């Protein structure tokens, strides 16, 4: 059997979680919530900085936010 990753995104309250649960049940897949994964990472101490949407609202730029054009 082939491996597959299905990612569902969209605005809050549009039914992403409902769709994901129904789809996972229909195709016999595992439904993983990013919130649960992020909580586990933070609790483990592996996260050096906050994860998720709150991390992107910070005034401190993320190291990945520098682009290659800055070095030209």
Predicted model as a PDB file, atoms N, CA, C, CB and O in Angstrom, pLDDT in the B-factor column:
MODEL        1                                                                  
ATOM      1  N   UNK A   1       0.835  -1.183   0.000  1.00 64.00           N  
ATOM      2  CA  UNK A   1       0.000   0.000   0.000  1.00 64.00           C  
ATOM      3  C   UNK A   1       0.877   1.243   0.000  1.00 64.00           C  
ATOM      4  CB  UNK A   1      -0.948   0.000   1.209  1.00 64.00           C  
ATOM      5  O   UNK A   1       1.903   1.290   0.679  1.00 64.00           O  
ATOM      6  N   UNK A   2       0.470   2.242  -0.761  1.00 82.00           N  
ATOM      7  CA  UNK A   2       1.204   3.507  -0.816  1.00 82.00           C  
ATOM      8  C   UNK A   2       0.942   4.350   0.411  1.00 82.00           C  
ATOM      9  CB  UNK A   2       0.830   4.285  -2.065  1.00 82.00           C  
ATOM     10  O   UNK A   2      -0.150   4.320   0.979  1.00 82.00           O  
ATOM     11  N   UNK A   3       1.960   5.109   0.818  1.00 87.00           N  
ATOM     12  CA  UNK A   3       1.794   6.077   1.899  1.00 87.00           C  
ATOM     13  C   UNK A   3       1.247   7.368   1.317  1.00 87.00           C  
ATOM     14  CB  UNK A   3       3.137   6.330   2.642  1.00 87.00           C  
ATOM     15  O   UNK A   3       1.510   7.712   0.165  1.00 87.00           O  
ATOM     16  N   UNK A   4       0.479   8.075   2.138  1.00 89.00           N  
ATOM     17  CA  UNK A   4      -0.120   9.307   1.666  1.00 89.00           C  
ATOM     18  C   UNK A   4      -0.281  10.263   2.841  1.00 89.00           C  
ATOM     19  CB  UNK A   4      -1.480   9.036   0.981  1.00 89.00           C  
ATOM     20  O   UNK A   4      -0.617   9.842   3.949  1.00 89.00           O  
ATOM     21  N   UNK A   5      -0.045  11.529   2.603  1.00 89.00           N  
ATOM     22  CA  UNK A   5      -0.280  12.570   3.591  1.00 89.00           C  
ATOM     23  C   UNK A   5      -1.293  13.530   2.992  1.00 89.00           C  
ATOM     24  CB  UNK A   5       1.050  13.306   3.994  1.00 89.00           C  
ATOM     25  O   UNK A   5      -1.069  14.082   1.914  1.00 89.00           O  
ATOM     26  N   UNK A   6      -2.403  13.731   3.685  1.00 92.00           N  
ATOM     27  CA  UNK A   6      -3.421  14.679   3.245  1.00 92.00           C  
ATOM     28  C   UNK A   6      -3.444  15.810   4.255  1.00 92.00           C  
ATOM     29  CB  UNK A   6      -4.835  14.001   3.107  1.00 92.00           C  
ATOM     30  O   UNK A   6      -3.628  15.574   5.449  1.00 92.00           O  
ATOM     31  N   UNK A   7      -3.260  17.028   3.792  1.00 91.00           N  
ATOM     32  CA  UNK A   7      -3.261  18.206   4.654  1.00 91.00           C  
ATOM     33  C   UNK A   7      -4.477  19.046   4.288  1.00 91.00           C  
ATOM     34  CB  UNK A   7      -1.929  19.032   4.507  1.00 91.00           C  
ATOM     35  O   UNK A   7      -4.714  19.336   3.115  1.00 91.00           O  
ATOM     36  N   UNK A   8      -5.240  19.430   5.296  1.00 92.00           N  
ATOM     37  CA  UNK A   8      -6.431  20.241   5.071  1.00 92.00           C  
ATOM     38  C   UNK A   8      -6.229  21.583   5.759  1.00 92.00           C  
ATOM     39  CB  UNK A   8      -7.718  19.525   5.598  1.00 92.00           C  
ATOM     40  O   UNK A   8      -5.909  21.633   6.947  1.00 92.00           O  
ATOM     41  N   UNK A   9      -6.411  22.649   5.030  1.00 91.00           N  
ATOM     42  CA  UNK A   9      -6.248  23.985   5.586  1.00 91.00           C  
ATOM     43  C   UNK A   9      -7.431  24.864   5.231  1.00 91.00           C  
ATOM     44  CB  UNK A   9      -4.954  24.617   5.089  1.00 91.00           C  
ATOM     45  O   UNK A   9      -8.184  24.571   4.302  1.00 91.00           O  
ATOM     46  N   UNK A  10      -7.585  25.940   5.979  1.00 92.00           N  
ATOM     47  CA  UNK A  10      -8.660  26.875   5.692  1.00 92.00           C  
ATOM     48  C   UNK A  10      -8.930  27.774   6.876  1.00 92.00           C  
ATOM     49  CB  UNK A  10      -9.918  26.133   5.306  1.00 92.00           C  
ATOM     50  O   UNK A  10      -8.274  27.670   7.913  1.00 92.00           O  
ATOM     51  N   UNK A  11      -9.870  28.632   6.721  1.00 95.00           N  
ATOM     52  CA  UNK A  11     -10.239  29.586   7.759  1.00 95.00           C  
ATOM     53  C   UNK A  11     -10.900  28.887   8.941  1.00 95.00           C  
ATOM     54  CB  UNK A  11     -11.172  30.651   7.191  1.00 95.00           C  
ATOM     55  O   UNK A  11     -11.443  27.793   8.790  1.00 95.00           O  
ATOM     56  N   UNK A  12     -10.858  29.515  10.125  1.00 92.00           N  
ATOM     57  CA  UNK A  12     -11.512  28.934  11.305  1.00 92.00           C  
ATOM     58  C   UNK A  12     -13.019  28.756  11.077  1.00 92.00           C  
ATOM     59  CB  UNK A  12     -11.267  29.823  12.541  1.00 92.00           C  
ATOM     60  O   UNK A  12     -13.676  29.597  10.465  1.00 92.00           O  
ATOM     61  N   UNK A  13     -13.536  27.653  11.582  1.00 94.00           N  
ATOM     62  CA  UNK A  13     -14.978  27.411  11.534  1.00 94.00           C  
ATOM     63  C   UNK A  13     -15.526  26.979  10.194  1.00 94.00           C  
ATOM     64  CB  UNK A  13     -15.678  28.618  11.946  1.00 94.00           C  
ATOM     65  O   UNK A  13     -16.735  27.046   9.974  1.00 94.00           O  
ATOM     66  N   UNK A  14     -14.666  26.536   9.293  1.00 96.00           N  
ATOM     67  CA  UNK A  14     -15.136  26.148   7.962  1.00 96.00           C  
ATOM     68  C   UNK A  14     -15.343  24.647   7.804  1.00 96.00           C  
ATOM     69  CB  UNK A  14     -14.162  26.622   6.928  1.00 96.00           C  
ATOM     70  O   UNK A  14     -15.729  24.184   6.730  1.00 96.00           O  
ATOM     71  N   UNK A  15     -15.086  23.873   8.877  1.00 95.00           N  
ATOM     72  CA  UNK A  15     -15.339  22.437   8.826  1.00 95.00           C  
ATOM     73  C   UNK A  15     -14.129  21.572   8.535  1.00 95.00           C  
ATOM     74  CB  UNK A  15     -16.356  22.167   7.815  1.00 95.00           C  
ATOM     75  O   UNK A  15     -14.280  20.411   8.156  1.00 95.00           O  
ATOM     76  N   UNK A  16     -12.933  22.112   8.703  1.00 94.00           N  
ATOM     77  CA  UNK A  16     -11.712  21.334   8.418  1.00 94.00           C  
ATOM     78  C   UNK A  16     -11.621  20.080   9.276  1.00 94.00           C  
ATOM     79  CB  UNK A  16     -10.469  22.196   8.644  1.00 94.00           C  
ATOM     80  O   UNK A  16     -11.350  18.993   8.764  1.00 94.00           O  
ATOM     81  N   UNK A  17     -11.844  20.225  10.571  1.00 93.00           N  
ATOM     82  CA  UNK A  17     -11.729  19.079  11.482  1.00 93.00           C  
ATOM     83  C   UNK A  17     -12.805  18.042  11.198  1.00 93.00           C  
ATOM     84  CB  UNK A  17     -11.821  19.541  12.940  1.00 93.00           C  
ATOM     85  O   UNK A  17     -12.539  16.840  11.222  1.00 93.00           O  
ATOM     86  N   UNK A  18     -14.009  18.505  10.933  1.00 95.00           N  
ATOM     87  CA  UNK A  18     -15.105  17.579  10.603  1.00 95.00           C  
ATOM     88  C   UNK A  18     -14.776  16.810   9.341  1.00 95.00           C  
ATOM     89  CB  UNK A  18     -16.437  18.338  10.430  1.00 95.00           C  
ATOM     90  O   UNK A  18     -14.929  15.589   9.301  1.00 95.00           O  
ATOM     91  N   UNK A  19     -14.327  17.508   8.312  1.00 96.00           N  
ATOM     92  CA  UNK A  19     -13.954  16.861   7.062  1.00 96.00           C  
ATOM     93  C   UNK A  19     -12.810  15.877   7.276  1.00 96.00           C  
ATOM     94  CB  UNK A  19     -13.562  17.907   6.018  1.00 96.00           C  
ATOM     95  O   UNK A  19     -12.842  14.764   6.752  1.00 96.00           O  
ATOM     96  N   UNK A  20     -11.803  16.280   8.042  1.00 96.00           N  
ATOM     97  CA  UNK A  20     -10.647  15.419   8.283  1.00 96.00           C  
ATOM     98  C   UNK A  20     -11.047  14.131   9.004  1.00 96.00           C  
ATOM     99  CB  UNK A  20      -9.593  16.167   9.099  1.00 96.00           C  
ATOM    100  O   UNK A  20     -10.605  13.044   8.632  1.00 96.00           O  
ATOM    101  N   UNK A  21     -11.887  14.256  10.039  1.00 95.00           N  
ATOM    102  CA  UNK A  21     -12.338  13.054  10.766  1.00 95.00           C  
ATOM    103  C   UNK A  21     -13.138  12.125   9.866  1.00 95.00           C  
ATOM    104  CB  UNK A  21     -13.185  13.449  11.982  1.00 95.00           C  
ATOM    105  O   UNK A  21     -12.928  10.912   9.880  1.00 95.00           O  
ATOM    106  N   UNK A  22     -14.056  12.686   9.081  1.00 97.00           N  
ATOM    107  CA  UNK A  22     -14.871  11.863   8.180  1.00 97.00           C  
ATOM    108  C   UNK A  22     -14.023  11.193   7.113  1.00 97.00           C  
ATOM    109  CB  UNK A  22     -15.954  12.710   7.519  1.00 97.00           C  
ATOM    110  O   UNK A  22     -14.212  10.014   6.814  1.00 97.00           O  
ATOM    111  N   UNK A  23     -13.096  11.935   6.541  1.00 96.00           N  
ATOM    112  CA  UNK A  23     -12.217  11.383   5.515  1.00 96.00           C  
ATOM    113  C   UNK A  23     -11.342  10.270   6.085  1.00 96.00           C  
ATOM    114  CB  UNK A  23     -11.342  12.486   4.912  1.00 96.00           C  
ATOM    115  O   UNK A  23     -11.191   9.215   5.469  1.00 96.00           O  
ATOM    116  N   UNK A  24     -10.769  10.506   7.257  1.00 96.00           N  
ATOM    117  CA  UNK A  24      -9.916   9.493   7.890  1.00 96.00           C  
ATOM    118  C   UNK A  24     -10.703   8.213   8.150  1.00 96.00           C  
ATOM    119  CB  UNK A  24      -9.323  10.029   9.208  1.00 96.00           C  
ATOM    120  O   UNK A  24     -10.209   7.113   7.901  1.00 96.00           O  
ATOM    121  N   UNK A  25     -11.927   8.356   8.652  1.00 97.00           N  
ATOM    122  CA  UNK A  25     -12.756   7.178   8.920  1.00 97.00           C  
ATOM    123  C   UNK A  25     -13.097   6.439   7.622  1.00 97.00           C  
ATOM    124  CB  UNK A  25     -14.049   7.588   9.651  1.00 97.00           C  
ATOM    125  O   UNK A  25     -13.100   5.208   7.584  1.00 97.00           O  
ATOM    126  N   UNK A  26     -13.378   7.183   6.583  1.00 97.00           N  
ATOM    127  CA  UNK A  26     -13.793   6.576   5.314  1.00 97.00           C  
ATOM    128  C   UNK A  26     -12.672   5.800   4.638  1.00 97.00           C  
ATOM    129  CB  UNK A  26     -14.301   7.644   4.374  1.00 97.00           C  
ATOM    130  O   UNK A  26     -12.910   4.741   4.058  1.00 97.00           O  
ATOM    131  N   UNK A  27     -11.441   6.324   4.710  1.00 94.00           N  
ATOM    132  CA  UNK A  27     -10.335   5.653   4.013  1.00 94.00           C  
ATOM    133  C   UNK A  27      -9.461   4.821   4.953  1.00 94.00           C  
ATOM    134  CB  UNK A  27      -9.474   6.682   3.305  1.00 94.00           C  
ATOM    135  O   UNK A  27      -8.452   4.253   4.534  1.00 94.00           O  
ATOM    136  N   UNK A  28      -9.859   4.754   6.233  1.00 94.00           N  
ATOM    137  CA  UNK A  28      -9.108   3.948   7.186  1.00 94.00           C  
ATOM    138  C   UNK A  28      -7.766   4.564   7.555  1.00 94.00           C  
ATOM    139  CB  UNK A  28      -8.891   2.574   6.628  1.00 94.00           C  
ATOM    140  O   UNK A  28      -6.780   3.853   7.750  1.00 94.00           O  
ATOM    141  N   UNK A  29      -7.734   5.881   7.650  1.00 94.00           N  
ATOM    142  CA  UNK A  29      -6.491   6.595   7.944  1.00 94.00           C  
ATOM    143  C   UNK A  29      -6.470   7.064   9.396  1.00 94.00           C  
ATOM    144  CB  UNK A  29      -6.319   7.795   6.996  1.00 94.00           C  
ATOM    145  O   UNK A  29      -7.435   6.884  10.138  1.00 94.00           O  
ATOM    146  N   UNK A  30      -5.365   7.659   9.777  1.00 92.00           N  
ATOM    147  CA  UNK A  30      -5.207   8.237  11.102  1.00 92.00           C  
ATOM    148  C   UNK A  30      -5.409   9.744  10.990  1.00 92.00           C  
ATOM    149  CB  UNK A  30      -3.806   7.896  11.709  1.00 92.00           C  
ATOM    150  O   UNK A  30      -4.864  10.384  10.090  1.00 92.00           O  
ATOM    151  N   UNK A  31      -6.184  10.301  11.895  1.00 93.00           N  
ATOM    152  CA  UNK A  31      -6.430  11.745  11.922  1.00 93.00           C  
ATOM    153  C   UNK A  31      -5.519  12.354  12.983  1.00 93.00           C  
ATOM    154  CB  UNK A  31      -7.945  12.069  12.217  1.00 93.00           C  
ATOM    155  O   UNK A  31      -5.656  12.046  14.166  1.00 93.00           O  
ATOM    156  N   UNK A  32      -4.598  13.210  12.572  1.00 90.00           N  
ATOM    157  CA  UNK A  32      -3.676  13.877  13.492  1.00 90.00           C  
ATOM    158  C   UNK A  32      -4.004  15.356  13.528  1.00 90.00           C  
ATOM    159  CB  UNK A  32      -2.196  13.651  13.073  1.00 90.00           C  
ATOM    160  O   UNK A  32      -4.092  16.006  12.485  1.00 90.00           O  
ATOM    161  N   UNK A  33      -4.184  15.890  14.731  1.00 88.00           N  
ATOM    162  CA  UNK A  33      -4.433  17.325  14.899  1.00 88.00           C  
ATOM    163  C   UNK A  33      -3.112  18.017  15.196  1.00 88.00           C  
ATOM    164  CB  UNK A  33      -5.470  17.593  16.038  1.00 88.00           C  
ATOM    165  O   UNK A  33      -2.366  17.573  16.068  1.00 88.00           O  
ATOM    166  N   UNK A  34      -2.814  19.092  14.489  1.00 85.00           N  
ATOM    167  CA  UNK A  34      -1.553  19.803  14.680  1.00 85.00           C  
ATOM    168  C   UNK A  34      -1.450  20.358  16.097  1.00 85.00           C  
ATOM    169  CB  UNK A  34      -1.416  20.936  13.656  1.00 85.00           C  
ATOM    170  O   UNK A  34      -0.354  20.406  16.655  1.00 85.00           O  
ATOM    171  N   UNK A  35      -2.575  20.783  16.694  1.00 84.00           N  
ATOM    172  CA  UNK A  35      -2.549  21.305  18.060  1.00 84.00           C  
ATOM    173  C   UNK A  35      -2.010  20.264  19.036  1.00 84.00           C  
ATOM    174  CB  UNK A  35      -3.952  21.750  18.488  1.00 84.00           C  
ATOM    175  O   UNK A  35      -1.218  20.591  19.920  1.00 84.00           O  
ATOM    176  N   UNK A  36      -2.430  19.028  18.879  1.00 86.00           N  
ATOM    177  CA  UNK A  36      -1.974  17.949  19.745  1.00 86.00           C  
ATOM    178  C   UNK A  36      -0.481  17.691  19.564  1.00 86.00           C  
ATOM    179  CB  UNK A  36      -2.765  16.674  19.464  1.00 86.00           C  
ATOM    180  O   UNK A  36       0.240  17.470  20.537  1.00 86.00           O  
ATOM    181  N   UNK A  37      -0.027  17.720  18.326  1.00 85.00           N  
ATOM    182  CA  UNK A  37       1.394  17.507  18.042  1.00 85.00           C  
ATOM    183  C   UNK A  37       2.232  18.642  18.632  1.00 85.00           C  
ATOM    184  CB  UNK A  37       1.632  17.399  16.517  1.00 85.00           C  
ATOM    185  O   UNK A  37       3.270  18.391  19.244  1.00 85.00           O  
ATOM    186  N   UNK A  38       1.787  19.887  18.451  1.00 84.00           N  
ATOM    187  CA  UNK A  38       2.519  21.034  18.991  1.00 84.00           C  
ATOM    188  C   UNK A  38       2.582  20.994  20.516  1.00 84.00           C  
ATOM    189  CB  UNK A  38       1.868  22.338  18.533  1.00 84.00           C  
ATOM    190  O   UNK A  38       3.623  21.303  21.095  1.00 84.00           O  
ATOM    191  N   UNK A  39       1.486  20.617  21.174  1.00 85.00           N  
ATOM    192  CA  UNK A  39       1.481  20.514  22.636  1.00 85.00           C  
ATOM    193  C   UNK A  39       2.507  19.496  23.109  1.00 85.00           C  
ATOM    194  CB  UNK A  39       0.085  20.131  23.145  1.00 85.00           C  
ATOM    195  O   UNK A  39       3.216  19.734  24.087  1.00 85.00           O  
ATOM    196  N   UNK A  40       2.588  18.365  22.420  1.00 86.00           N  
ATOM    197  CA  UNK A  40       3.545  17.330  22.797  1.00 86.00           C  
ATOM    198  C   UNK A  40       4.981  17.824  22.644  1.00 86.00           C  
ATOM    199  CB  UNK A  40       3.328  16.074  21.952  1.00 86.00           C  
ATOM    200  O   UNK A  40       5.832  17.526  23.482  1.00 86.00           O  
ATOM    201  N   UNK A  41       5.252  18.572  21.585  1.00 87.00           N  
ATOM    202  CA  UNK A  41       6.601  19.100  21.363  1.00 87.00           C  
ATOM    203  C   UNK A  41       6.965  20.098  22.453  1.00 87.00           C  
ATOM    204  CB  UNK A  41       6.706  19.764  19.976  1.00 87.00           C  
ATOM    205  O   UNK A  41       8.068  20.046  22.997  1.00 87.00           O  
ATOM    206  N   UNK A  42       6.050  21.004  22.777  1.00 85.00           N  
ATOM    207  CA  UNK A  42       6.313  22.005  23.810  1.00 85.00           C  
ATOM    208  C   UNK A  42       6.520  21.341  25.167  1.00 85.00           C  
ATOM    209  CB  UNK A  42       5.159  23.016  23.887  1.00 85.00           C  
ATOM    210  O   UNK A  42       7.450  21.698  25.891  1.00 85.00           O  
ATOM    211  N   UNK A  43       5.674  20.387  25.519  1.00 86.00           N  
ATOM    212  CA  UNK A  43       5.793  19.694  26.813  1.00 86.00           C  
ATOM    213  C   UNK A  43       7.085  18.902  26.923  1.00 86.00           C  
ATOM    214  CB  UNK A  43       4.610  18.761  27.023  1.00 86.00           C  
ATOM    215  O   UNK A  43       7.630  18.740  28.014  1.00 86.00           O  
ATOM    216  N   UNK A  44       7.574  18.410  25.792  1.00 89.00           N  
ATOM    217  CA  UNK A  44       8.803  17.610  25.819  1.00 89.00           C  
ATOM    218  C   UNK A  44      10.044  18.475  26.023  1.00 89.00           C  
ATOM    219  CB  UNK A  44       8.939  16.816  24.526  1.00 89.00           C  
ATOM    220  O   UNK A  44      11.113  17.968  26.361  1.00 89.00           O  
ATOM    221  N   UNK A  45       9.897  19.775  25.819  1.00 85.00           N  
ATOM    222  CA  UNK A  45      11.037  20.676  25.938  1.00 85.00           C  
ATOM    223  C   UNK A  45      11.840  20.802  24.657  1.00 85.00           C  
ATOM    224  CB  UNK A  45      11.933  20.212  27.036  1.00 85.00           C  
ATOM    225  O   UNK A  45      12.876  21.467  24.649  1.00 85.00           O  
ATOM    226  N   UNK A  46      11.392  20.185  23.579  1.00 84.00           N  
ATOM    227  CA  UNK A  46      12.124  20.248  22.311  1.00 84.00           C  
ATOM    228  C   UNK A  46      11.976  21.587  21.605  1.00 84.00           C  
ATOM    229  CB  UNK A  46      11.656  19.149  21.397  1.00 84.00           C  
ATOM    230  O   UNK A  46      12.831  21.967  20.804  1.00 84.00           O  
ATOM    231  N   UNK A  47      10.892  22.307  21.897  1.00 79.00           N  
ATOM    232  CA  UNK A  47      10.661  23.594  21.236  1.00 79.00           C  
ATOM    233  C   UNK A  47      11.515  24.674  21.888  1.00 79.00           C  
ATOM    234  CB  UNK A  47       9.163  23.981  21.294  1.00 79.00           C  
ATOM    235  O   UNK A  47      11.451  24.872  23.101  1.00 79.00           O  
ATOM    236  N   UNK A  48      12.298  25.359  21.103  1.00 71.00           N  
ATOM    237  CA  UNK A  48      13.134  26.437  21.614  1.00 71.00           C  
ATOM    238  C   UNK A  48      12.354  27.749  21.683  1.00 71.00           C  
ATOM    239  CB  UNK A  48      14.377  26.607  20.737  1.00 71.00           C  
ATOM    240  O   UNK A  48      12.756  28.680  22.381  1.00 71.00           O  
ATOM    241  N   UNK A  49      11.248  27.816  20.964  1.00 68.00           N  
ATOM    242  CA  UNK A  49      10.384  28.991  20.957  1.00 68.00           C  
ATOM    243  C   UNK A  49       8.944  28.534  20.757  1.00 68.00           C  
ATOM    244  CB  UNK A  49      10.811  30.000  19.846  1.00 68.00           C  
ATOM    245  O   UNK A  49       8.716  27.382  20.389  1.00 68.00           O  
ATOM    246  N   UNK A  50       7.972  29.405  20.989  1.00 68.00           N  
ATOM    247  CA  UNK A  50       6.571  29.011  20.844  1.00 68.00           C  
ATOM    248  C   UNK A  50       6.270  28.501  19.440  1.00 68.00           C  
ATOM    249  CB  UNK A  50       5.657  30.183  21.174  1.00 68.00           C  
ATOM    250  O   UNK A  50       6.893  28.923  18.466  1.00 68.00           O  
ATOM    251  N   UNK A  51       5.318  27.600  19.355  1.00 69.00           N  
ATOM    252  CA  UNK A  51       4.895  27.036  18.075  1.00 69.00           C  
ATOM    253  C   UNK A  51       3.509  27.550  17.730  1.00 69.00           C  
ATOM    254  CB  UNK A  51       4.907  25.488  18.118  1.00 69.00           C  
ATOM    255  O   UNK A  51       2.824  28.112  18.584  1.00 69.00           O  
ATOM    256  N   UNK A  52       3.092  27.364  16.490  1.00 66.00           N  
ATOM    257  CA  UNK A  52       1.742  27.683  16.087  1.00 66.00           C  
ATOM    258  C   UNK A  52       1.535  29.143  15.733  1.00 66.00           C  
ATOM    259  CB  UNK A  52       0.809  27.305  17.158  1.00 66.00           C  
ATOM    260  O   UNK A  52       2.490  29.913  15.631  1.00 66.00           O  
ATOM    261  N   UNK A  53       0.261  29.518  15.546  1.00 64.00           N  
ATOM    262  CA  UNK A  53      -0.065  30.879  15.103  1.00 64.00           C  
ATOM    263  C   UNK A  53       0.451  31.964  16.040  1.00 64.00           C  
ATOM    264  CB  UNK A  53      -1.553  31.020  14.959  1.00 64.00           C  
ATOM    265  O   UNK A  53       0.829  33.037  15.569  1.00 64.00           O  
ATOM    266  N   UNK A  54       0.480  31.725  17.342  1.00 59.00           N  
ATOM    267  CA  UNK A  54       0.951  32.753  18.270  1.00 59.00           C  
ATOM    268  C   UNK A  54       2.420  33.078  18.043  1.00 59.00           C  
ATOM    269  CB  UNK A  54       0.736  32.305  19.712  1.00 59.00           C  
ATOM    270  O   UNK A  54       2.852  34.200  18.305  1.00 59.00           O  
ATOM    271  N   UNK A  55       3.180  32.124  17.566  1.00 55.00           N  
ATOM    272  CA  UNK A  55       4.604  32.346  17.303  1.00 55.00           C  
ATOM    273  C   UNK A  55       4.804  33.285  16.115  1.00 55.00           C  
ATOM    274  CB  UNK A  55       5.315  31.010  17.044  1.00 55.00           C  
ATOM    275  O   UNK A  55       5.797  34.012  16.072  1.00 55.00           O  
ATOM    276  N   UNK A  56       3.897  33.284  15.168  1.00 49.00           N  
ATOM    277  CA  UNK A  56       4.045  34.139  13.991  1.00 49.00           C  
ATOM    278  C   UNK A  56       3.596  35.559  14.266  1.00 49.00           C  
ATOM    279  CB  UNK A  56       3.260  33.572  12.827  1.00 49.00           C  
ATOM    280  O   UNK A  56       3.855  36.448  13.455  1.00 49.00           O  
ATOM    281  N   UNK A  57       2.934  35.799  15.380  1.00 46.00           N  
ATOM    282  CA  UNK A  57       2.479  37.142  15.718  1.00 46.00           C  
ATOM    283  C   UNK A  57       3.529  37.924  16.491  1.00 46.00           C  
ATOM    284  CB  UNK A  57       1.203  37.071  16.521  1.00 46.00           C  
ATOM    285  O   UNK A  57       3.311  39.087  16.831  1.00 46.00           O  
ATOM    286  N   UNK A  58       4.644  37.310  16.766  1.00 45.00           N  
ATOM    287  CA  UNK A  58       5.708  37.945  17.539  1.00 45.00           C  
ATOM    288  C   UNK A  58       6.404  39.022  16.712  1.00 45.00           C  
ATOM    289  CB  UNK A  58       6.729  36.896  18.014  1.00 45.00           C  
ATOM    290  O   UNK A  58       6.439  38.950  15.483  1.00 45.00           O  
ATOM    291  N   UNK A  59       6.950  40.008  17.390  1.00 47.00           N  
ATOM    292  CA  UNK A  59       7.729  41.038  16.711  1.00 47.00           C  
ATOM    293  C   UNK A  59       9.134  40.548  16.372  1.00 47.00           C  
ATOM    294  CB  UNK A  59       7.808  42.291  17.574  1.00 47.00           C  
ATOM    295  O   UNK A  59       9.849  41.178  15.593  1.00 47.00           O  
ATOM    296  N   UNK A  60       9.521  39.422  16.963  1.00 46.00           N  
ATOM    297  CA  UNK A  60      10.832  38.852  16.706  1.00 46.00           C  
ATOM    298  C   UNK A  60      10.744  37.962  15.480  1.00 46.00           C  
ATOM    299  CB  UNK A  60      11.351  38.060  17.931  1.00 46.00           C  
ATOM    300  O   UNK A  60       9.982  36.995  15.484  1.00 46.00           O  
ATOM    301  N   UNK A  61      11.510  38.261  14.418  1.00 48.00           N  
ATOM    302  CA  UNK A  61      11.427  37.438  13.214  1.00 48.00           C  
ATOM    303  C   UNK A  61      11.940  36.028  13.460  1.00 48.00           C  
ATOM    304  CB  UNK A  61      12.209  38.080  12.082  1.00 48.00           C  
ATOM    305  O   UNK A  61      12.896  35.815  14.205  1.00 48.00           O  
ATOM    306  N   UNK A  62      11.304  35.103  12.838  1.00 47.00           N  
ATOM    307  CA  UNK A  62      11.717  33.706  12.897  1.00 47.00           C  
ATOM    308  C   UNK A  62      12.982  33.559  12.054  1.00 47.00           C  
ATOM    309  CB  UNK A  62      10.576  32.746  12.392  1.00 47.00           C  
ATOM    310  O   UNK A  62      13.093  34.205  11.012  1.00 47.00           O  
ATOM    311  N   UNK A  63      13.940  32.728  12.474  1.00 46.00           N  
ATOM    312  CA  UNK A  63      15.176  32.565  11.688  1.00 46.00           C  
ATOM    313  C   UNK A  63      14.919  32.197  10.227  1.00 46.00           C  
ATOM    314  CB  UNK A  63      16.046  31.502  12.320  1.00 46.00           C  
ATOM    315  O   UNK A  63      15.709  32.557   9.355  1.00 46.00           O  
ATOM    316  N   UNK A  64      13.822  31.482   9.949  1.00 46.00           N  
ATOM    317  CA  UNK A  64      13.516  31.084   8.587  1.00 46.00           C  
ATOM    318  C   UNK A  64      12.971  32.246   7.750  1.00 46.00           C  
ATOM    319  CB  UNK A  64      12.521  29.946   8.599  1.00 46.00           C  
ATOM    320  O   UNK A  64      12.824  32.108   6.535  1.00 46.00           O  
ATOM    321  N   UNK A  65      12.666  33.394   8.385  1.00 42.00           N  
ATOM    322  CA  UNK A  65      12.021  34.487   7.655  1.00 42.00           C  
ATOM    323  C   UNK A  65      13.007  35.283   6.805  1.00 42.00           C  
ATOM    324  CB  UNK A  65      11.324  35.417   8.629  1.00 42.00           C  
ATOM    325  O   UNK A  65      12.583  36.089   5.976  1.00 42.00           O  
ATOM    326  N   UNK A  66      14.311  35.078   6.989  1.00 42.00           N  
ATOM    327  CA  UNK A  66      15.281  35.781   6.147  1.00 42.00           C  
ATOM    328  C   UNK A  66      15.310  35.105   4.783  1.00 42.00           C  
ATOM    329  CB  UNK A  66      16.707  35.788   6.801  1.00 42.00           C  
ATOM    330  O   UNK A  66      15.359  33.878   4.690  1.00 42.00           O  
ATOM    331  N   UNK A  67      15.280  35.887   3.757  1.00 41.00           N  
ATOM    332  CA  UNK A  67      15.242  35.317   2.420  1.00 41.00           C  
ATOM    333  C   UNK A  67      16.614  35.357   1.769  1.00 41.00           C  
ATOM    334  CB  UNK A  67      14.231  36.056   1.557  1.00 41.00           C  
ATOM    335  O   UNK A  67      17.509  36.069   2.223  1.00 41.00           O  
ATOM    336  N   UNK A  68      16.768  34.596   0.717  1.00 43.00           N  
ATOM    337  CA  UNK A  68      18.054  34.536   0.010  1.00 43.00           C  
ATOM    338  C   UNK A  68      18.357  35.867  -0.655  1.00 43.00           C  
ATOM    339  CB  UNK A  68      18.048  33.410  -1.040  1.00 43.00           C  
ATOM    340  O   UNK A  68      19.523  36.175  -0.902  1.00 43.00           O  
ATOM    341  N   UNK A  69      17.326  36.672  -0.954  1.00 42.00           N  
ATOM    342  CA  UNK A  69      17.568  37.954  -1.598  1.00 42.00           C  
ATOM    343  C   UNK A  69      18.308  38.919  -0.675  1.00 42.00           C  
ATOM    344  CB  UNK A  69      16.254  38.568  -2.046  1.00 42.00           C  
ATOM    345  O   UNK A  69      18.952  39.854  -1.151  1.00 42.00           O  
ATOM    346  N   UNK A  70      18.223  38.702   0.662  1.00 44.00           N  
ATOM    347  CA  UNK A  70      18.919  39.564   1.611  1.00 44.00           C  
ATOM    348  C   UNK A  70      20.430  39.413   1.502  1.00 44.00           C  
ATOM    349  CB  UNK A  70      18.468  39.255   3.029  1.00 44.00           C  
ATOM    350  O   UNK A  70      21.171  40.324   1.873  1.00 44.00           O  
ATOM    351  N   UNK A  71      20.891  38.283   1.002  1.00 42.00           N  
ATOM    352  CA  UNK A  71      22.327  38.033   0.927  1.00 42.00           C  
ATOM    353  C   UNK A  71      22.901  38.417  -0.429  1.00 42.00           C  
ATOM    354  CB  UNK A  71      22.618  36.572   1.212  1.00 42.00           C  
ATOM    355  O   UNK A  71      24.105  38.277  -0.645  1.00 42.00           O  
ATOM    356  N   UNK A  72      22.068  38.900  -1.350  1.00 41.00           N  
ATOM    357  CA  UNK A  72      22.546  39.262  -2.684  1.00 41.00           C  
ATOM    358  C   UNK A  72      23.209  40.612  -2.703  1.00 41.00           C  
ATOM    359  CB  UNK A  72      21.414  39.247  -3.669  1.00 41.00           C  
ATOM    360  O   UNK A  72      23.666  41.061  -3.754  1.00 41.00           O  
TER     361      UNK A  72                                                      
ENDMDL                                                                          
END                                                                             
